[in-house]
Protein backbone atom coordinates (compact mmCIF):
# COMPACT_ATOMS: atom_id res chain seq x y z
CA UNK A 1 0.00 0.00 0.00
CA UNK A 2 1.35 3.47 -0.86
CA UNK A 3 1.49 6.34 1.60
CA UNK A 4 -0.99 8.36 -0.40
CA UNK A 5 -3.60 5.67 -0.41
CA UNK A 6 -6.31 6.24 2.22
CA UNK A 7 -6.62 3.48 4.73
CA UNK A 8 -9.79 1.49 4.51
CA UNK A 9 -10.81 -0.25 7.72
CA UNK A 10 -10.87 -4.07 7.77
CA UNK A 11 -14.23 -4.15 9.39
CA UNK A 12 -16.81 -4.74 6.76
CA UNK A 13 -19.72 -2.44 6.73
CA UNK A 14 -22.95 -4.14 7.53
CA UNK A 15 -25.35 -3.99 4.60
CA UNK A 16 -28.19 -1.60 5.07
CA UNK A 17 -31.61 -2.37 3.69
CA UNK A 18 -34.15 0.32 3.05
CA UNK A 19 -37.39 -0.68 4.68
CA UNK A 20 -40.61 0.64 3.31
CA UNK A 21 -42.98 2.30 5.68
CA UNK A 22 -45.76 -0.14 6.36
CA UNK A 23 -49.09 0.47 8.00
CA UNK A 24 -50.85 -2.12 10.08
CA UNK A 25 -54.58 -2.69 10.28
CA UNK A 26 -54.62 -0.93 13.63
CA UNK A 27 -52.95 2.11 12.08
CA UNK A 28 -55.61 2.18 9.37
CA UNK A 29 -58.38 2.07 11.96
CA UNK A 30 -56.65 4.86 13.87
CA UNK A 31 -56.47 7.04 10.77
CA UNK A 32 -60.14 6.41 10.02
CA UNK A 33 -61.12 7.19 13.61
CA UNK A 34 -59.21 10.45 13.60
CA UNK A 35 -60.82 11.57 10.35
CA UNK A 36 -64.33 10.18 10.86
CA UNK A 37 -65.85 13.63 10.44
CA UNK A 38 -64.28 14.10 7.02
CA UNK A 39 -65.26 10.57 5.96
CA UNK A 40 -68.91 11.22 6.92
CA UNK A 41 -69.21 14.81 5.78
CA UNK A 42 -67.79 14.22 2.27
CA UNK A 43 -70.37 11.60 1.10
CA UNK A 44 -73.13 13.60 2.79
CA UNK A 45 -72.24 16.64 0.70
CA UNK A 46 -72.02 14.49 -2.44
CA UNK A 47 -75.45 12.97 -1.78
CA UNK A 48 -77.06 16.35 -1.11
CA UNK A 49 -75.64 17.82 -4.32
CA UNK A 50 -76.75 14.77 -6.30
CA UNK A 51 -80.29 14.97 -4.89
CA UNK A 52 -80.47 18.66 -5.78
CA UNK A 53 -79.28 17.88 -9.28
CA UNK A 54 -81.70 15.04 -10.02
CA UNK A 55 -84.68 16.86 -8.50
CA UNK A 56 -84.24 20.43 -9.71
CA UNK A 57 -81.58 20.57 -12.44
CA UNK A 58 -81.58 17.38 -14.52
CA UNK A 59 -84.25 17.20 -17.22
CA UNK A 60 -86.44 14.08 -17.04
CA UNK A 61 -86.23 11.72 -20.00
CA UNK A 62 -89.20 9.52 -20.91
CA UNK A 63 -88.77 6.40 -23.04
CA UNK A 64 -91.44 4.96 -25.32
CA UNK A 65 -90.79 1.38 -26.43
CA UNK A 66 -92.18 -0.66 -29.32
CA UNK A 67 -91.38 -4.06 -30.80
CA UNK A 68 -91.60 -4.90 -34.49
CA UNK A 69 -90.67 -7.56 -37.01
CA UNK A 70 -90.73 -7.84 -40.78
CA UNK A 71 -93.82 -9.21 -42.48
CA UNK A 72 -93.55 -12.27 -44.72
CA UNK A 73 -95.31 -10.67 -47.66
CA UNK A 74 -92.79 -10.14 -50.37
CA UNK A 75 -95.50 -10.02 -52.97
CA UNK A 76 -93.38 -10.24 -56.10
CA UNK A 77 -91.54 -13.49 -55.48
CA UNK A 78 -92.49 -15.12 -58.78
CA UNK A 79 -91.71 -12.06 -60.84
CA UNK A 80 -88.40 -11.58 -59.07
CA UNK A 81 -87.53 -15.24 -59.61
CA UNK A 82 -88.23 -14.89 -63.30
CA UNK A 83 -86.09 -11.75 -63.48
CA UNK A 84 -83.25 -13.59 -61.76
CA UNK A 85 -83.30 -16.20 -64.53
CA UNK A 86 -82.45 -13.44 -66.98
CA UNK A 87 -79.59 -12.02 -64.91
CA UNK A 88 -81.40 -9.46 -62.75
CA UNK A 89 -80.46 -9.84 -59.07
CA UNK A 90 -83.53 -8.88 -57.06
CA UNK A 91 -84.48 -9.84 -53.51
CA UNK A 92 -87.09 -12.48 -52.80
CA UNK A 93 -89.79 -12.39 -50.17
CA UNK A 94 -87.64 -14.44 -47.80
CA UNK A 95 -84.79 -11.97 -48.07
CA UNK A 96 -87.10 -9.12 -47.21
CA UNK A 97 -87.52 -10.59 -43.74
CA UNK A 98 -83.78 -10.14 -43.21
CA UNK A 99 -83.69 -6.39 -43.77
CA UNK A 100 -81.37 -4.51 -41.44
CA UNK A 101 -84.15 -2.62 -39.70
CA UNK A 102 -81.73 -1.28 -37.10
CA UNK A 103 -79.78 0.50 -39.83
CA UNK A 104 -82.91 1.70 -41.62
CA UNK A 105 -84.51 3.08 -38.45
CA UNK A 106 -81.31 4.93 -37.59
CA UNK A 107 -80.70 6.21 -41.10
CA UNK A 108 -80.58 9.89 -41.99
CA UNK A 109 -83.36 9.37 -44.52
CA UNK A 110 -85.93 8.34 -41.92
CA UNK A 111 -84.57 10.90 -39.46
CA UNK A 112 -85.23 13.76 -41.87
CA UNK A 113 -88.77 12.49 -42.42
CA UNK A 114 -89.35 12.47 -38.65
CA UNK A 115 -87.94 15.99 -38.29
CA UNK A 116 -90.50 17.34 -40.74
CA UNK A 117 -93.47 16.02 -38.76
CA UNK A 118 -95.23 18.27 -36.28
CA UNK A 119 -96.09 17.39 -32.69
CA UNK A 120 -98.11 18.86 -29.83
CA UNK A 121 -96.04 19.47 -26.72
CA UNK A 122 -96.67 21.05 -23.33
CA UNK A 123 -93.32 22.79 -23.17
CA UNK A 124 -92.97 24.08 -26.73
CA UNK A 125 -96.62 24.45 -27.73
CA UNK A 126 -98.83 22.83 -30.37
CA UNK A 127 -97.83 21.84 -33.90
CA UNK A 128 -94.09 22.26 -33.61
CA UNK A 129 -91.84 20.33 -35.96
CA UNK A 130 -89.19 18.17 -34.34
CA UNK A 131 -86.60 20.16 -36.29
CA UNK A 132 -87.78 23.31 -34.54
CA UNK A 133 -87.93 21.62 -31.13
CA UNK A 134 -84.38 20.30 -31.36
CA UNK A 135 -82.75 23.44 -32.75
CA UNK A 136 -84.12 26.97 -32.51
CA UNK A 137 -87.54 26.40 -30.80
CA UNK A 138 -89.21 29.85 -30.91
CA UNK A 139 -86.07 31.89 -31.54
CA UNK A 140 -84.85 33.14 -34.85
CA UNK A 141 -82.69 30.42 -36.44
CA UNK A 142 -79.01 31.32 -36.63
CA UNK A 143 -78.22 28.88 -39.45
CA UNK A 144 -79.72 27.82 -42.74
CA UNK A 145 -82.19 24.96 -42.98
CA UNK A 146 -79.62 22.52 -44.30
CA UNK A 147 -77.32 23.16 -41.34
CA UNK A 148 -80.23 22.92 -38.91
CA UNK A 149 -81.24 19.58 -40.42
CA UNK A 150 -77.73 18.19 -40.03
CA UNK A 151 -77.63 19.33 -36.40
CA UNK A 152 -81.09 17.97 -35.62
CA UNK A 153 -80.40 14.61 -37.30
CA UNK A 154 -77.25 14.22 -35.22
CA UNK A 155 -79.13 15.02 -32.01
CA UNK A 156 -81.93 12.63 -32.90
CA UNK A 157 -79.61 9.73 -33.74
CA UNK A 158 -77.28 10.27 -30.77
CA UNK A 159 -79.74 11.06 -28.00
CA UNK A 160 -83.30 10.13 -28.93
CA UNK A 161 -83.31 6.70 -30.58
CA UNK A 162 -82.01 3.25 -29.65
CA UNK A 163 -82.69 0.13 -31.73
CA UNK A 164 -81.74 -3.40 -30.68
CA UNK A 165 -82.32 -6.75 -32.37
CA UNK A 166 -82.96 -10.18 -30.92
CA UNK A 167 -80.91 -12.40 -33.22
CA UNK A 168 -82.87 -15.55 -32.35
CA UNK A 169 -86.37 -14.16 -32.89
CA UNK A 170 -85.58 -11.37 -35.44
CA UNK A 171 -87.62 -8.98 -33.28
CA UNK A 172 -86.51 -5.36 -33.08
CA UNK A 173 -86.98 -3.18 -30.02
CA UNK A 174 -87.29 0.55 -30.72
CA UNK A 175 -86.75 3.02 -27.86
CA UNK A 176 -87.48 6.72 -28.30
CA UNK A 177 -86.32 9.17 -25.62
CA UNK A 178 -87.92 12.58 -25.19
CA UNK A 179 -88.55 15.21 -22.55
CA UNK A 180 -92.31 14.49 -22.51
CA UNK A 181 -94.02 11.08 -22.40
CA UNK A 182 -96.57 11.82 -25.13
CA UNK A 183 -93.93 13.33 -27.38
CA UNK A 184 -91.81 10.17 -27.09
CA UNK A 185 -94.84 8.05 -28.01
CA UNK A 186 -95.81 10.17 -31.00
CA UNK A 187 -92.27 10.13 -32.37
CA UNK A 188 -92.16 6.34 -31.98
CA UNK A 189 -95.43 5.96 -33.88
CA UNK A 190 -94.25 8.33 -36.61
CA UNK A 191 -91.00 6.39 -36.95
CA UNK A 192 -92.83 3.09 -37.51
CA UNK A 193 -95.12 4.74 -40.07
CA UNK A 194 -92.14 6.16 -41.94
CA UNK A 195 -90.46 2.76 -41.86
CA UNK A 196 -93.48 1.08 -43.42
CA UNK A 197 -93.77 3.85 -46.02
CA UNK A 198 -90.09 3.53 -46.82
CA UNK A 199 -90.44 -0.20 -47.43
CA UNK A 200 -93.56 0.24 -49.54
CA UNK A 201 -91.76 2.74 -51.74
CA UNK A 202 -88.73 0.48 -51.97
CA UNK A 203 -90.77 -2.57 -52.98
CA UNK A 204 -92.86 -0.47 -55.34
CA UNK A 205 -89.69 0.78 -57.03
CA UNK A 206 -88.39 -2.78 -57.19
CA UNK A 207 -91.65 -3.99 -58.73
CA UNK A 208 -91.50 -1.14 -61.24
CA UNK A 209 -87.97 -2.16 -62.17
CA UNK A 210 -89.09 -5.75 -62.64
CA UNK A 211 -92.07 -4.65 -64.75
CA UNK A 212 -89.87 -2.57 -67.05
CA UNK A 213 -87.49 -5.46 -67.46
CA UNK A 214 -90.36 -7.84 -68.32
CA UNK A 215 -91.74 -5.30 -70.81
CA UNK A 216 -88.41 -5.20 -72.60
CA UNK A 217 -88.16 -8.97 -72.58
CA UNK A 218 -91.69 -9.30 -73.97
CA UNK A 219 -90.83 -7.02 -76.89
CA UNK A 220 -87.60 -8.87 -77.65
CA UNK A 221 -89.18 -12.31 -77.23
CA UNK A 222 -92.11 -11.38 -79.43
CA UNK A 223 -89.75 -10.31 -82.19
CA UNK A 224 -87.78 -13.53 -81.87
CA UNK A 225 -90.97 -15.57 -81.86
CA UNK A 226 -92.31 -13.85 -84.98
CA UNK A 227 -89.01 -14.39 -86.73
CA UNK A 228 -88.92 -18.07 -85.74
CA UNK A 229 -92.53 -18.64 -86.83
CA UNK A 230 -91.85 -16.96 -90.15
CA UNK A 231 -88.76 -19.12 -90.67
CA UNK A 232 -90.72 -22.29 -89.88
CA UNK A 233 -93.52 -21.24 -92.23
CA UNK A 234 -91.12 -20.56 -95.09
CA UNK A 235 -89.39 -23.88 -94.50
CA UNK A 236 -92.67 -25.80 -94.64
CA UNK A 237 -93.75 -23.93 -97.78
CA UNK A 238 -90.53 -24.78 -99.57
CA UNK A 239 -90.41 -28.37 -98.36
CA UNK A 240 -93.85 -29.95 -98.59
CA UNK A 241 -92.66 -33.53 -98.90
CA UNK A 242 -89.84 -34.24 -96.43
CA UNK A 243 -90.75 -37.73 -95.26
CA UNK A 244 -87.85 -39.32 -97.12
CA UNK A 245 -85.25 -36.72 -96.12
CA UNK A 246 -83.74 -37.17 -92.62
CA UNK A 247 -81.89 -33.86 -92.93
CA UNK A 248 -85.04 -31.91 -93.66
CA UNK A 249 -86.90 -33.67 -90.86
CA UNK A 250 -84.17 -32.73 -88.40
CA UNK A 251 -84.28 -29.10 -89.55
CA UNK A 252 -88.05 -29.01 -89.14
CA UNK A 253 -87.80 -30.39 -85.60
CA UNK A 254 -85.21 -27.76 -84.71
CA UNK A 255 -87.35 -24.90 -86.03
CA UNK A 256 -90.46 -26.29 -84.34
CA UNK A 257 -88.61 -26.64 -81.02
CA UNK A 258 -87.39 -23.07 -81.20
CA UNK A 259 -90.92 -21.79 -81.83
CA UNK A 260 -92.25 -23.87 -78.92
CA UNK A 261 -89.63 -22.54 -76.47
CA UNK A 262 -90.16 -18.95 -77.48
CA UNK A 263 -93.93 -19.38 -77.22
CA UNK A 264 -93.55 -20.73 -73.68
CA UNK A 265 -91.26 -17.88 -72.64
CA UNK A 266 -93.57 -15.30 -74.20
CA UNK A 267 -96.61 -16.75 -72.40
CA UNK A 268 -94.79 -16.81 -69.05
CA UNK A 269 -93.61 -13.22 -69.49
CA UNK A 270 -97.12 -12.03 -70.23
CA UNK A 271 -98.43 -13.74 -67.09
CA UNK A 272 -95.70 -12.31 -64.91
CA UNK A 273 -96.17 -8.89 -66.44
CA UNK A 274 -99.77 -8.79 -65.28
CA UNK A 275 -98.77 -10.08 -61.83
CA UNK A 276 -96.09 -7.42 -61.47
CA UNK A 277 -98.45 -4.63 -62.50
CA UNK A 278 -100.83 -5.74 -59.74
CA UNK A 279 -98.04 -5.87 -57.16
CA UNK A 280 -96.81 -2.46 -58.19
CA UNK A 281 -100.04 -0.78 -57.11
CA UNK A 282 -100.96 -3.12 -54.26
CA UNK A 283 -100.80 -1.68 -50.74
CA UNK A 284 -99.59 -3.96 -47.96
CA UNK A 285 -98.04 -3.67 -44.52
CA UNK A 286 -94.38 -4.56 -44.46
CA UNK A 287 -93.86 -3.97 -40.74
CA UNK A 288 -95.57 -6.16 -38.14
CA UNK A 289 -96.01 -4.22 -34.89
CA UNK A 290 -95.89 -6.67 -31.99
CA UNK A 291 -95.97 -4.08 -29.20
CA UNK A 292 -97.21 -0.64 -30.23
CA UNK A 293 -95.71 2.43 -28.54
CA UNK A 294 -97.33 3.35 -25.22
CA UNK A 295 -97.17 6.52 -23.17
CA UNK A 296 -94.58 5.99 -20.38
CA UNK A 297 -95.80 6.72 -16.87
CA UNK A 298 -92.45 7.55 -15.28
CA UNK A 299 -89.22 9.05 -16.58
CA UNK A 300 -86.49 6.61 -17.48
CA UNK A 301 -83.65 9.03 -16.74
CA UNK A 302 -82.08 10.21 -14.55
CA UNK A 303 -82.01 7.17 -12.27
CA UNK A 304 -82.24 9.07 -9.00
CA UNK A 305 -81.59 6.33 -6.46
CA UNK A 306 -78.71 4.86 -8.45
CA UNK A 307 -77.00 8.23 -8.85
CA UNK A 308 -77.31 9.01 -5.13
CA UNK A 309 -75.82 5.62 -4.21
CA UNK A 310 -72.94 5.96 -6.68
CA UNK A 311 -71.97 9.44 -5.56
CA UNK A 312 -72.40 8.47 -1.92
CA UNK A 313 -69.91 5.62 -2.33
CA UNK A 314 -67.53 7.90 -4.22
CA UNK A 315 -67.82 10.42 -1.39
CA UNK A 316 -66.86 7.77 1.17
CA UNK A 317 -63.73 6.80 -0.75
CA UNK A 318 -62.82 10.44 -1.30
CA UNK A 319 -63.21 11.15 2.44
CA UNK A 320 -60.97 8.20 3.28
CA UNK A 321 -58.37 9.41 0.78
CA UNK A 322 -58.41 12.88 2.34
CA UNK A 323 -57.95 11.32 5.77
CA UNK A 324 -54.93 9.28 4.71
CA UNK A 325 -53.37 12.31 3.01
CA UNK A 326 -53.73 14.31 6.21
CA UNK A 327 -52.21 11.51 8.30
CA UNK A 328 -49.35 10.77 5.94
CA UNK A 329 -46.23 10.60 8.18
CA UNK A 330 -43.75 13.39 7.64
CA UNK A 331 -40.25 12.06 7.17
CA UNK A 332 -37.75 13.20 9.81
CA UNK A 333 -34.92 15.14 8.25
CA UNK A 334 -32.32 13.66 10.63
CA UNK A 335 -33.31 10.10 9.71
CA UNK A 336 -33.03 10.97 6.05
CA UNK A 337 -29.49 12.30 6.55
CA UNK A 338 -28.49 9.14 8.42
CA UNK A 339 -29.83 6.98 5.60
CA UNK A 340 -27.87 9.05 3.10
CA UNK A 341 -24.57 8.65 5.02
CA UNK A 342 -25.02 4.89 5.23
CA UNK A 343 -25.75 4.76 1.52
CA UNK A 344 -22.47 6.62 0.82
CA UNK A 345 -20.49 4.18 2.98
CA UNK A 346 -21.95 1.21 1.15
CA UNK A 347 -21.14 2.87 -2.18
CA UNK A 348 -17.48 3.48 -1.17
CA UNK A 349 -17.02 -0.12 -0.03
CA UNK A 350 -18.50 -1.55 -3.23
CA UNK A 351 -16.33 0.71 -5.42
CA UNK A 352 -13.16 -0.35 -3.55
CA UNK A 353 -13.76 -3.94 -4.64
CA UNK A 354 -13.17 -2.88 -8.23
CA UNK A 355 -9.93 -0.90 -7.59
CA UNK A 356 -6.58 -2.28 -8.95
CA UNK A 357 -4.85 -4.81 -6.64
CA UNK A 358 -1.96 -2.52 -5.80
CA UNK A 359 -4.41 -0.02 -4.25
CA UNK A 360 -6.11 -2.58 -2.08
CA UNK A 361 -5.02 -3.20 1.48
CA UNK A 362 -2.68 -6.20 1.80
VENRA-V219625 format. One record per helix or strand of 2 or more residues. SS is the DSSP state (@ for helix, = for strand). FROM is the first residue (numbers start at 1). LEN is the number of residues. If there is no record, write none. Layout:
# VENRA-V219625
SS;FROM;LEN + SS;FROM;LEN
This chain:
# VENRA-V219625
@;25;10 + @;36;22 + =;61;10 + @;77;9 + @;93;4 + @;101;5 + @;108;9 + =;118;4 + =;125;5 + @;130;5 + @;145;16 + =;161;6 + =;171;8 + @;181;58 + @;246;36 + =;287;5 + @;304;23 + @;333;20 + @;357;3
